[in-house]
Amino acid sequence: MSTPIGDRFGGLGGGGDTDRSRDGRKPDRKTSRFSLVGAVRRPPAVGVVLAMASFLAVFYHVVDVVGGATFLLMEVTAVVIVAVWLGGFLQERTALLLTGVGFALALGGYFLSVPPSARALFTVGRVVADVFALLSGLSVLRLLNAGAWALFLVPIPTFLATYLLVRRRYVGAATVAAATTGFFLLTGDADPWVGLAAAVGLTVAVGFAGLDASGMRGMLAQWDTLAVVIAVMVVTTTVVTAVPGAGSNPALPGGASPSVESSLVTNADSVGVLGSIRLSPEVRFTVQAESGEYWRVGSYDRYTGSGWVRTGDASPYTDSSLGGPPGESERLVQQVTVKSQLDAVPAAWKPVQLRGRVADTAQVTDHDGLRAGTTLLANDTYTVVSERPRATTRDLRRAGTDYPTAVSSRYTQLPSSTPDRVGERTTEVLQQADASNPYDAAVAIERYLERTKEYSLDVPNPQGNVADRFLFEMDAGYCVYYATTMVTMLRTQGVPARFVVGYTSGQQVAEDEWVVRGLDSHAWVEVYFPDHGWVRFDPTPAGPRQAAEQSAVDTARAEGAENVDVNGSEDSTYETATPTEAAGTTPTGQTPDIGAINPGQDEFGNVTGIATAGDGLTANVTQAGAGGGDGSGEDTVWTPTRDDVAVGAAALVGLIAGARRFGVTGRAKRTWWLLRQSRVDPATDAERAFRRLEYLAAVVYRPRRPGETPRQFVEALSRERFGERAQTVANAYEHARYGRGVDADEARDAIDAVDDLVRQHAPVLRRLGGAGKPS
């Protein structure tokens, strides 16, 4: 007779009494009821809840970024209630079938939620390719309708894990939850700590489920084993994610910082905001053009609070793929020569034509940007024709706010968790500047950030919402922080803006030639204006940034580093163009007056201690690893973050549990008990002295044999090696335990005798721990 599929699946859970009562008989299915209270009272439920919380945290993060967090919480609550109710009577085979049907309906609902224009692109091959892409690192947040995807899919694992929990299939429930989190780890949407929580939850569920039958005493006896396993997982996860290039800043003190370039212009589909970074002086490419520009690589529209994601798909480049900007523009032809490997196609905005072999594999992003289909190698060349927007300040001030729906919905998005104080501070800045239109608002925010924040490459790893932290809690940062904060501030006012990465113009070595290095990689802001398109703004202070770049190049030259100069760049003055107005170079007219700002203060009287190039003051700049954030040149003192404290606490608990598991704590306790005897009263002291003698003998000679009296044991010791001092201890013990009692002098002599024997026979406590403490 075959085993029902529900029983086979549930059998993975173990550790519960779902099918039989405590006396081994099957309960009556008509009257038996499973309850959530009964299930969660058992220790394995802790692991299930932790594993479920891990994947629910990722779902919540997704909807928090795109909107709908409140509805998600209501949905999860309703699903849990239904699962608890059905868990009381619904057979497991039926529950599995219901889960499968729900999954199919969820996918169908998501398909119908996609705009018709995108839905028309869905094919079987495309769907399969997208699934494989998700499993190989394609973030769920790249989906245009990621919020709907999350709301349709979250009930499936929530229902099944809760149902199995109620049925006390603890391992099965934890496996469902951990597998869901594992999917998000593959897509890159789950933080390593979330993955660790899922792994710990599964470990706890499996471990306690196996110990459940042995009762509470058995589980308490094995807590140290689970603690050691969990501590190892925590520390291992931290070390793995601390490897440079793993996608985040090294967590271990002294680790190498990533370069600005590696964190920005690899043209990946997401950009994280890191802590300290360094500058790479190596030449990346040269550009021949009539004028220098910002060589744009890509843009990002979806802000996650801790980084940026580019939504939408890329399509193969064709001659008709790119169009010009909606307003007046000026043609600029650029011939780019690659000097080292490059995974991007830098070009001035707005590119309209690409020539050369690069065009054969190039792609066009959903943001009208160019993207390399394959890695460009040294000496590869290509030509880009761009149409630079030529709108004047007057044009942009009069552009109005009649934004296309697709633009406003996509480029004003902010996470629901963005603190209200970001918008409140932005409103104050705009009121102070008397900004009455989006252009004046952009300039006011740009100047506010330039004047109130230092430029520094040496900053702590970001915690929480990057824009909020930079605006209110940080004194310094680099381009990623400035650009992220400006985009966020504009979006709080309903102004479409996006985060853009690429390179500044680089070093001009001839009238029409620029040398661009890795340290020229940069992040800035583009703001949308009706009838004119996207216009560039750059809130990063130009002077301090140029000073840091110049210093990096000078240092590299002095050290004889390779690939620092090309085409005579070593004989030319290093300059980086830093236009921060609109992308055109026509007269910009008057810019808004943001009010008088006293040196060292912002508009609100807050002390900043900084200044910007052009203010007539010296601006501070700190390079990564070069000194403190105050520009003093002193070594930065490492201070632990919350993650460091958590890892340290986990490691400490693991060490203690491991010491207990392997008997180290017991040995240490017995050692201390043997070496030191406190005075209580003569009778107690005499008995304790004999127990110490007995323990010492068990370690260095032999233990007391069954049936052997204290007198017989001591006589054997006296004959072999312990002499008359053992007799002294035995006499005091017998008097205290069986005879007339002992006085203080006799008890003291017994203690001193044992102390002498310990010093004589165990000077370095060798071989100690071979016997247990006597009773």
Residue pairs with C-beta under 8 A, 6 or more apart in sequence:
4 92
4 93
5 93
5 96
6 91
6 92
6 93
6 94
6 95
6 96
7 19
7 92
9 92
9 96
9 169
9 172
10 18
10 92
10 164
10 167
10 169
10 172
12 169
12 171
12 172
12 175
13 164
13 167
13 168
13 169
13 170
13 171
13 172
13 173
13 209
14 170
14 171
14 209
14 210
15 42
15 44
15 168
15 170
15 171
15 208
15 209
15 210
15 211
15 212
15 213
16 39
16 42
16 44
16 167
16 168
16 169
16 170
16 209
16 212
17 168
18 34
18 167
18 168
18 169
19 26
20 26
20 27
21 27
33 88
33 89
34 87
34 88
34 166
34 167
34 168
35 84
35 88
35 166
36 84
36 87
36 165
36 166
38 168
39 45
39 165
39 166
39 167
39 168
40 49
40 165
42 168
42 170
42 208
42 212
43 204
43 208
43 211
43 212
43 219
44 170
44 171
44 174
44 204
44 205
44 208
44 209
44 212
45 165
45 170
45 205
46 201
46 204
46 205
46 208
47 170
47 174
47 200
47 201
47 202
47 203
47 204
47 205
47 206
47 207
47 208
48 161
48 165
48 170
48 173
48 174
48 177
48 201
48 205
49 165
49 201
50 197
50 198
50 200
50 201
50 204
51 161
51 173
51 174
51 177
51 178
51 181
51 197
51 198
51 201
51 202
51 205
52 158
52 161
52 162
52 165
52 173
52 177
52 201
53 197
53 201
54 177
54 178
54 181
54 190
54 194
54 195
54 197
54 198
54 201
55 157
55 177
55 180
55 181
55 184
55 198
56 76
56 154
56 158
57 194
57 197
58 181
58 184
58 189
58 190
58 194
59 72
59 150
59 153
59 154
60 69
60 72
60 73
61 189
61 304
62 140
62 141
62 146
62 147
62 149
62 150
62 189
63 69
63 71
63 72
63 147
63 150
63 151
63 416
64 305
64 415
64 416
64 417
65 141
65 146
65 302
65 303
65 304
65 305
65 413
65 415
66 141
66 146
66 147
66 302
66 413
67 147
67 413
67 416
68 147
68 150
68 151
68 416
69 416
69 417
70 416
71 151
72 150
72 151
72 154
75 151
75 154
75 155
76 154
76 155
76 158
79 154
79 155
79 158
79 159
79 162
80 158
80 162
82 159
83 158
83 159
83 160
83 162
83 163
83 166
84 162
84 166
86 95
86 163
87 95
87 162
87 163
87 165
87 166
87 167
88 166
90 98
90 163
92 167
92 169
95 160
95 163
96 160
98 159
99 156
99 159
99 160
102 155
102 156
102 159
103 153
103 156
106 152
106 153
106 155
106 156
107 152
109 148
109 152
110 145
110 148
110 149
110 152
110 153
111 119
111 122
112 119
113 145
113 148
113 152
114 122
114 144
114 145
114 148
115 144
115 145
118 144
130 138
134 140
134 183
134 186
134 187
135 183
135 186
135 187
136 186
137 186
137 187
137 188
138 187
138 188
138 269
139 187
139 188
139 189
139 269
139 270
139 309
140 146
140 149
140 150
140 184
140 187
140 189
141 189
141 270
141 302
141 304
141 309
141 311
142 269
142 270
142 302
142 309
142 310
142 311
142 312
143 149
143 311
144 311
144 312
146 311
157 176
157 177
157 179
157 180
160 173
160 176
161 173
161 174
161 176
161 177
161 180
162 173
163 173
164 170
164 172
164 173
164 176
165 173
170 205
170 208
170 209
171 202
171 205
171 206
171 209
173 205
174 201
174 202
174 204
174 205
174 206
175 202
177 198
177 201
177 202
178 198
178 199
178 201
178 202
181 190
181 194
181 195
181 197
181 198
182 195
182 198
184 190
184 194
184 195
185 194
185 195
188 270
192 237
192 238
192 240
192 241
193 237
193 643
195 237
196 233
196 234
196 237
199 233
200 230
200 233
200 234
203 226
203 229
203 230
203 233
204 226
204 230
207 222
207 225
207 226
207 229
208 219
208 226
211 218
211 219
211 222
212 219
223 657
224 657
224 658
224 660
224 661
225 657
225 661
227 653
227 654
227 656
227 657
227 658
228 654
228 657
228 658
228 661
230 650
230 654
231 650
231 651
231 653
231 654
231 655
231 657
231 658
232 654
234 646
234 647
234 650
234 651
234 654
235 647
235 650
235 651
235 654
238 251
238 252
238 643
238 647
239 252
240 246
241 247
241 248
241 251
242 250
242 251
242 252
242 255
243 250
244 250
244 255
244 256
244 257
244 258
245 258
245 262
247 272
248 272
248 274
248 461
249 255
249 257
249 258
249 274
249 275
249 276
249 461
250 256
250 257
251 461
251 643
251 644
251 647
253 638
256 278
257 274
257 275
257 276
257 277
257 278
257 457
257 624
257 625
258 274
258 277
258 278
259 277
259 278
259 279
259 280
259 518
259 519
259 521
260 277
260 278
260 279
260 280
260 457
260 478
260 479
260 518
260 519
260 521
260 522
261 280
261 284
261 518
261 519
261 521
262 280
263 271
263 272
263 274
263 277
263 480
264 271
264 297
264 480
264 501
264 521
264 522
264 523
265 297
265 298
265 343
265 344
265 346
265 501
265 502
265 503
265 521
266 343
266 344
267 297
267 298
267 343
267 344
267 371
267 372
269 309
269 310
270 300
270 307
270 308
270 309
270 310
271 300
271 307
271 308
271 480
271 499
271 501
272 306
272 307
273 306
273 307
273 462
273 466
273 480
273 481
273 484
274 461
274 462
274 480
275 459
275 460
275 461
275 462
276 457
276 458
276 459
276 460
276 624
276 625
277 457
277 478
277 624
278 457
278 623
278 624
278 625
279 457
279 518
279 519
279 548
279 549
279 552
279 623
279 624
280 517
280 518
280 519
280 521
280 552
281 517
281 518
281 519
281 552
281 553
281 555
281 556
281 561
281 564
282 340
282 517
282 518
282 561
282 562
282 563
282 564
283 339
283 340
283 515
283 516
283 517
283 563
283 564
283 565
283 566
283 569
284 338
284 339
284 340
284 342
284 503
284 516
284 517
284 518
284 520
285 336
285 337
285 338
285 339
285 342
285 346
285 516
286 336
286 337
286 339
286 513
286 514
286 515
286 516
286 566
286 567
287 295
287 334
287 335
287 336
287 337
287 346
287 505
287 506
287 513
287 514
287 516
288 334
288 335
288 337
288 512
288 513
289 332
289 333
289 334
289 335
289 348
289 512
289 514
290 332
290 333
290 512
291 332
291 585
292 505
292 506
292 508
292 514
292 577
293 332
293 334
293 348
293 349
293 386
293 388
293 505
293 577
294 348
294 349
294 502
294 503
294 504
294 505
294 522
294 524
294 536
294 538
294 579
295 334
295 346
295 347
295 348
295 502
295 503
295 504
295 505
295 506
295 516
296 346
296 347
296 348
296 349
296 351
296 369
296 500
296 501
296 502
297 344
297 345
297 346
297 369
297 501
297 502
297 503
298 310
298 344
298 365
298 367
298 369
298 371
298 500
298 501
298 502
299 310
299 365
299 367
299 369
299 498
299 499
299 500
299 501
299 526
300 308
300 309
300 310
300 498
300 499
300 500
300 501
301 308
301 309
301 310
301 311
301 367
301 410
301 411
301 413
301 498
301 499
302 308
302 309
302 310
302 311
302 413
303 413
303 414
303 415
303 467
303 484
303 487
303 488
303 491
303 499
304 415
305 415
305 417
305 418
305 464
305 465
305 466
306 462
306 464
306 465
306 466
307 466
308 484
308 499
310 365
310 366
310 367
311 366
311 410
312 365
312 366
312 367
313 366
314 363
314 364
314 365
314 366
314 371
315 321
315 363
315 364
316 362
316 363
316 364
316 373
317 354
317 359
317 362
317 363
317 364
317 370
319 353
321 364
322 350
322 351
322 352
322 353
322 354
322 364
322 368
323 352
323 368
324 350
324 352
324 387
325 350
325 387
325 389
325 532
325 533
325 534
326 531
326 532
326 533
327 389
327 390
327 391
327 395
327 531
327 532
327 533
328 389
328 390
328 391
329 350
329 387
329 388
329 389
329 390
330 387
330 388
330 390
330 584
331 385
331 386
331 387
331 388
332 348
332 385
332 386
332 387
332 388
333 383
333 384
333 385
333 386
334 347
334 348
334 383
334 384
334 385
334 386
335 381
335 382
335 383
336 346
336 347
336 381
336 382
336 383
336 384
337 379
337 380
337 381
338 376
338 377
338 378
338 379
338 380
338 381
339 378
339 379
339 563
339 566
340 378
340 563
341 375
341 376
341 377
341 378
342 372
342 375
342 376
342 380
343 372
343 375
343 376
344 371
344 372
344 376
344 502
345 354
345 358
345 362
345 370
345 371
345 372
345 376
345 382
345 384
346 502
346 503
346 516
347 354
347 370
347 384
347 386
348 384
348 386
348 388
349 386
349 388
349 389
349 526
349 534
349 536
349 583
350 368
350 386
350 387
350 388
350 389
350 533
350 534
351 368
351 369
351 370
351 384
351 385
351 386
352 385
352 386
352 387
353 384
353 385
354 362
354 370
354 382
354 383
354 384
354 385
355 382
355 383
355 384
355 385
356 380
356 381
356 382
356 383
357 380
357 382
358 372
358 376
358 380
358 382
359 382
360 373
361 372
361 373
361 374
362 370
362 371
362 372
362 373
363 370
363 371
363 372
363 373
364 370
364 371
365 371
367 498
370 384
388 583
388 584
389 532
389 533
389 534
389 535
389 582
389 583
389 584
390 584
390 586
391 399
391 529
391 532
391 535
391 582
391 584
392 582
392 584
392 586
392 587
392 588
392 589
393 439
393 581
393 582
393 587
393 588
393 589
393 590
393 591
394 589
395 532
396 438
396 439
396 529
396 532
396 535
396 582
397 437
397 439
397 440
398 437
399 437
399 438
399 439
399 529
399 530
399 531
399 532
400 437
400 530
401 438
401 494
401 495
401 530
402 530
403 496
403 528
403 530
404 530
407 496
407 528
408 494
408 496
410 496
411 491
411 496
411 497
411 498
411 528
412 491
412 494
412 495
412 496
413 491
414 488
414 491
414 492
415 465
417 465
418 465
418 467
418 468
418 488
418 492
419 465
419 468
421 468
421 472
422 465
422 467
422 468
422 471
422 488
422 489
422 492
423 489
423 492
423 493
425 471
425 472
425 489
426 445
426 489
426 490
426 492
426 493
427 493
428 603
428 604
429 444
429 445
429 448
429 489
429 594
429 603
430 440
430 441
430 444
430 445
430 493
432 444
432 594
432 595
432 603
433 440
433 441
433 443
433 444
433 447
433 448
433 592
433 593
433 594
433 595
434 440
434 592
434 593
435 441
435 443
435 444
435 592
438 490
438 493
438 495
438 527
438 529
439 527
439 529
440 591
440 592
441 490
441 493
441 495
442 486
442 490
442 495
442 497
442 525
442 527
442 537
443 537
443 591
443 592
443 594
444 592
444 594
445 486
445 489
445 490
445 539
446 486
446 525
446 537
446 538
446 539
446 580
447 594
448 594
448 602
448 603
449 482
449 485
449 486
449 539
450 539
450 540
450 541
450 612
451 597
451 602
451 608
451 610
451 611
451 612
451 615
452 602
452 603
452 606
452 608
452 610
453 470
453 474
453 475
453 476
453 477
453 481
453 482
453 541
453 608
453 610
454 475
454 476
454 477
454 544
454 608
454 609
454 610
454 619
454 620
454 621
454 622
454 629
454 631
455 476
455 477
455 478
455 540
455 541
455 544
455 545
455 548
455 619
455 620
455 621
456 476
456 477
456 478
456 620
456 621
456 622
456 623
456 629
456 631
457 478
457 548
457 622
457 623
457 624
458 622
458 623
458 624
458 625
458 626
458 627
458 628
458 629
458 636
459 474
459 476
459 477
459 478
459 481
459 629
460 639
460 641
461 641
461 643
462 469
463 469
463 641
463 642
466 481
466 484
466 485
467 484
467 485
467 487
467 488
467 489
468 488
470 477
470 481
470 482
470 484
470 485
471 485
471 489
474 481
475 608
475 609
475 610
475 629
476 610
476 620
476 622
476 629
478 540
478 545
479 522
479 523
479 524
479 540
479 545
480 523
482 523
482 539
482 540
483 499
483 500
483 523
483 524
483 525
483 538
483 539
483 540
484 499
484 523
485 539
486 497
486 525
486 537
486 539
487 497
487 498
487 499
487 525
490 496
490 497
490 525
490 527
491 497
495 527
495 528
496 527
496 528
497 525
497 526
497 527
497 528
498 525
498 526
498 528
498 534
499 523
499 525
500 523
500 524
500 525
500 526
500 536
501 521
501 522
501 523
502 521
502 522
502 524
503 516
503 520
503 521
503 522
504 516
504 520
504 522
504 576
504 577
504 578
505 514
505 516
505 520
505 576
505 577
506 514
506 515
506 516
506 517
506 520
506 576
507 514
507 515
507 516
507 517
507 569
507 572
507 573
507 574
507 575
507 576
508 514
508 572
508 575
508 577
509 515
509 567
509 568
509 569
509 572
510 567
513 567
515 565
515 566
515 567
515 569
517 549
517 553
517 564
519 549
519 552
519 553
520 549
520 576
522 538
522 540
522 545
523 540
524 536
524 537
524 538
524 539
524 540
525 536
525 537
525 538
525 539
526 534
526 535
526 536
526 537
527 534
527 535
527 537
528 534
528 535
529 535
535 582
535 583
536 579
536 580
536 582
536 583
537 580
537 581
538 578
538 579
538 580
539 580
541 612
541 613
541 619
542 576
542 578
542 580
542 612
542 613
542 614
543 612
543 613
543 614
543 619
544 612
544 613
544 619
544 620
544 621
545 576
545 578
545 621
546 575
546 576
546 578
546 613
547 619
547 621
548 621
548 623
549 574
549 576
550 574
551 623
552 623
553 564
553 574
556 564
557 564
557 565
557 570
564 570
579 585
581 588
581 591
582 588
594 603
595 603
597 603
599 611
599 615
599 617
600 607
600 608
600 609
600 610
600 611
601 607
601 608
602 608
609 620
609 630
610 619
610 620
611 617
611 618
611 619
612 619
613 619
620 630
620 631
621 631
622 628
622 629
622 630
622 631
625 636
626 633
627 633
627 634
627 635
627 636
628 634
628 635
628 636
628 637
629 636
640 648
656 665
658 664
659 665
659 668
660 666
663 769
666 769
667 768
667 769
669 773
670 695
670 768
670 769
670 772
670 773
671 765
671 768
671 769
673 692
673 695
673 773
674 692
674 695
674 696
674 758
674 762
674 768
675 758
675 765
677 685
677 688
677 689
677 692
677 751
677 754
677 755
679 685
679 751
680 688
682 736
682 741
682 742
682 743
682 744
682 746
682 747
683 736
683 741
683 742
683 747
685 747
685 748
685 750
685 751
686 732
686 733
686 735
686 736
686 737
686 742
686 746
686 747
686 750
687 733
687 736
687 737
689 729
689 732
689 733
689 747
689 750
689 751
689 753
689 754
690 710
690 729
690 730
690 732
690 733
690 750
691 774
692 754
692 758
693 714
693 717
693 722
693 726
693 729
693 730
693 753
693 754
693 757
694 704
694 713
694 774
695 771
695 773
695 774
696 754
696 757
696 758
696 761
696 762
697 703
697 704
697 713
697 717
697 722
698 704
698 770
698 771
698 774
699 762
699 767
699 768
699 769
699 770
699 771
700 761
700 762
700 767
701 717
701 720
701 721
701 722
703 771
704 713
704 774
705 713
710 730
710 733
710 734
711 730
711 734
714 722
714 726
714 727
714 729
714 730
717 726
718 724
718 726
718 727
721 761
722 757
722 761
725 753
725 754
725 756
725 757
726 753
726 757
728 749
728 750
728 753
729 750
729 753
729 754
731 746
731 750
732 742
732 746
732 747
732 749
732 750
733 750
735 741
735 742
735 746
736 742
736 747
742 750
762 768
